[in-house]
Amino acid sequence: MTSTALLTDRYELTMLDAALRDGTALRPSVFEVFSRRLSGGRRYGVLAGTGRALEAVEAFRFGDAELDWLRAERVVSPRTLDWLADYRFSGSISGYREGELYFPSSPVLTVEASFAEGVILETLILSILNADSAIATAAARMVSAAGDRPLSEMGSRRTHEQAAVSASRAAWIAGFAATSNLEAGRRWGVPTMGTAAHAFTLLHDSEEEAFRAQIDAMGAGTTLLVDTYDVMTAIETAVGIAGDRLGAVRIDSGDLPVVVRAVRDRLDELGATGTRITVTNDLDEYAIAALAASPVDAYGAGTRLVGGSGHPTAGFVYKLVERADADGSMRPVAKKSVEKAGNAGRKWAFRVLEDGIAIEERIVVADAEPQVAGARDLVVPLVVAGATDPAFTGPAGARAAREHHARVVAELPQVATRLSGGDPAVPTVLV
């Protein structure tokens, strides 16, 4: 297991060092992850990365290499180094299921532990949830715009090599059908797809030779990329080789609504009525929505998707909301700064439904979980006394998150499908 201990900010360890010195480090504390607003005026967010975050917390261990570096850099005192050497998270974590929808102030993750154990996890948890949820939210909007047409994730070449793997996972949870990334397939069980790029056509002396080679290797049901040279000539060549058995053609450039219509007409004229059309070319939710009336069968999204479609972070923060006083009693706490004021106290969250449609995100401040009639309980235990529930991690956890998302997105009111900026689709009520 590769350590995640230094995937953090220096001030977390210096806070720990100071708290160990003054005796406050072991005070029981409650930290909460939430977003003050939805980025870009979006109507809802999709939580992703929870399973990865839980695995990262398990791997948060300070081995000799990490401790030697901290010692050489004089980041913390020898006493704190000794404490870190024995660090194992022993607290509890609860929160929304991965794949769940969230709204402003939704307490998507709650960490209950000593101040020392909880505070040093801030950056690690936020870095995962912010990136994955931004991508999942963008992906969900694309899925909504695509309707019944499947989408494939193909953004690996547009981001960091490891971010590409987590992006594939997040998009799949939000409803994408497949990914081009093989490591995402191996690590998380995401279905993989892909055939050939323009380089394969350019390798051959003619487009016909390239198409024949691909069909010989992959069968007539393959997808041929037809915009290396002239699209209409490529269509005629492809059908001339594979006939009506040709699986699909892919278009990666041009005025897509115009090109797609012309390609569909020509395929039908040539008798290839069952040949599907896939389009790519830097698609986002707006481009996909613009193709709704076009005879497109499938989409591939990459560049815009892995960048969160213009919003690369979900805007989550990790705040201390409750901590013990010297006498052991718990005290709700929150910052009061302008435009960043928080809501103090341990929280529980419920989604109020009417005829199966969400009408309210109700957040209750309470020491123990309350009961809310007619509402779906959003908070579930993820880690109890340091032990992670395996149902939320690994490939099985990702698959469960995808299934959960498919169920809960059906609860959204119609206004949530609007791509224009506006108020959240479901209001948040704090009680």
Disulfide bonds with the S-S distance in Angstrom:
none
